[in-house]
Amino acid sequence: MFRPLRYILDRLITTGHLNLIDAECRNYGFGDFSGPPVTARITDKWTEIRLALNPSLAIGEAYMDGRLIIEQGTIYDFLEVILKNLAAMRWPRWFQLIDDARSLVRPLQSYNPTRRAKRNVACHYDLDSSLYDLFLDADRQYSCAYFEADGTSLE
């Protein structure tokens, strides 16, 4: 397992029962083994690195992409073990420095000059009108409706 990730989990997960299987199929246990066990598998080394560097983003992305697989329990159980321990954790100063550095970089990541914004708008809204026909009314307005019977038109 990527050593910094193991370091973080050793200090973070002090209660509960989390088993993590790394990309090389080695099993690591974290917590005091109280409560129902939750087992997750990480499918590749790069995901281990991303989980250590930016867990708040990497957990969700890895789960959605199938690179973090919950083998015992559910994703909710996995998050519960992490979040319960996270609430009680006092982070070391060096970890806070990493978080501060991430905050400094964030404005650069969300920089959206006019040219890029126009390109993004074109990609998302300059679409064929048949798509909009599916969910907009005749005046091309968004609407929300509750239909009591099948076959009722949006009008």
Phi, psi and omega in degrees: 000146177303118190306315179298325178295316179296320178302313181296312183294324177300323182271332182280309187272095180253338176234154183094190186218101179241122172254130179236125178258123184277182183295341179259017176066025174267140184260131178238132178257138180230149178098188181263009177063027173269152179080176182291141180288143174239126181240130178230148179243133173258126190273343182209159182297320182301322178295321176301317179295314180297322178297324179286322186278324182212070186298326184297330177267318189291327181299308181297316180296316181296321179295314181297323183277356180079018178265348171237110186248126178274115183263335178219129187089196180235173176298328178293320177297317179301311180294325180298316179299314182294311185292324176299318180286326180297323181296330183264357187278135169255113185282142176293158183302320182297328179289322177296324178297321177297316179296320177297319179296321177299321179294327178289326182280335186306316179299327177292324180290330182260009178300127186222080180294165185306316182299315178293320180299318179296320179295319179296318179298316180299319180293328185263334187239340178275070184245164180301140184294338180296331176295314181293332177300335182289331186225001175252154178279184185298333179271007181063042178248144174291145178211163177227130184218157173243123182256121179283333181227147175297148177088355178288132182280163178295330179294000000 
